[in-house]
Amino acid sequence: MAKRSIVPFGPQHPVLPEPVHLDLVLEDETVVGAIPSIGYIHRGLEKLVEKRDFKQYVYIAERICGICSCGHGLGYCLAVEKVMDIEVPDRARYLRTIWLEMSRIHSHLLWLGLLADAMGFESLFMESWRLREKILDMFDETAGGRIIHSVNCVGGVQKDMDSSMLQDVLRAVSDLEGEMKPVVDTFLQDYTVQSRLKGTGILTKEDAVAMGAVGPMMRASGIEYDARLLGYGAYNELTVEPITSTEGDCYGRCEVRLKELFQSFDLIREAVGKIPQGPVSVPVKGNPSGEYFVRIEQPRGEAIYYIKGNGTKYLDRFRLRTPTTSNIPPMVEMLKGCQLADVPLLILTIDPCVSCTER
Amino acid sequence: MNKVSKSPWLLHYDASSCNGCDIEVLDCLTPKYDIERFGIINTGDPFQADILLITGGINSQTERVVRQLYSQMPEPKVVVAVGICACTGGVFKECYNIKGGIDTVIPVDVYVPGCAARPESIIDGVVRALKVLDAKQAALKDSGR
């Protein structure tokens, strides 16, 4: 048996913008084990629910993570609304869906860029992030912020989109769709990209089920499931088909996310076509009392939000299970047997979001 | 600003930010804002960095890492706190694991507020950091080092 050595990876390293620490157990160049340690971005946000009232906490929930901000705000609001029996106006449901799909596009484009960067394909990284700016401009126009947009509130949404904004969104989406085609071809057809992605980091369907993978990671292993099928927001009135791949490798995960981009374009078009007129929020009276679980599909997978109210304006408990938390055990399994040089790529293909995970 | 006296290399570290400012820092390097045209490169190596961009407040785990990164950078060095969390702790100030802004651990030269700080203001912060860097360079020369 070759001699084993342990290589620390992180927390500060050039691949990811976020601190992640892994102890890699190596036999020569092959990884035989990985021990993740987390806690570098732990702030203690769940506890903060005792110091902010339940309406103010939406702003904290949105700052759990800057990439999944829109979804976190929505998940928290959905849970509070369910406890308080608030019926959200139809227009607000559609607006939430449009913003959530826009944030999915922004998150997936960001991930594609980082993936290209991890492979050393610099120009593809720049191109993905250039395209992402179009969506950020739309966030800027419709919500007033590029990253943190604070659109959700308990009882609806804070801002309305007028018809010219909706048309701008549609135009941005079709521009993006046209310009995405060469990028998609590069990711899926290019020889160099395929040589890095195909066959690396295989997660079988059985492993994905046993270890509880979620989101694109699970769908890339061939499991047809998407939390959007639960029908929160306006998804019950839109067409959502889970996008799957049977490969289970890095290439499959890349393919699933690329196809989800186009699915999001279609969903935005459909939602803009169907959006009803009317108010965008309802007044909220009283305080939440009771508990509830909400599941929503974040760009990275299924997130679970739990709240427990005690009848005062401060909640007793807020709990969040993020998609990255569930994807870490399959990632550790995937790392076993890979080459040291592939480690950054494999970590990246689960689309880790450390801020969400550690809160 | 008439001319850039130096093309500084940046070191970016996420102390405990929500990612918002981090992706905006990366955004500065990509085609829309493209500060790389001034020779400003995001390096992962503290030994080659001139400017340390830190996002997020300090917590018990990152305190050690931030101190270490700061001590590894060569003189002259400038620290830019990006985002309101890095400046004061921001919305996370009352969290049990947040000690406060970056200046509770290492000296900060430039503060860039905002949640999330926009790329324009981050670039402005880097330009202001350049002036501080020039001043520190001059001071080093005067002291005969």
Interface residues (C-beta under 8 A of the other chain):
Chain A: P11 Q12 H13 P14 P17 E18 P19 G39 Y40 I41 H42 R43 G44 L45 K47 L48 K51 Y59 I60 R63 I64 C65 G66 I67 S69 L110 G113 F125 M126 E127 W129 R130 E133 G145 R146 I147 I148 C353 V354 S355
Chain B: H12 Y13 D14 S16 S17 C18 N19 G20 C21 D22 I23 E24 V25 L26 D27 T30 P31 K32 N42 T43 G44 D45 P46 G56 G57 N59 Q61 T62 V65 L69 V91 F92 E94 C95 Y96 N97 I98 C115 A116 R118
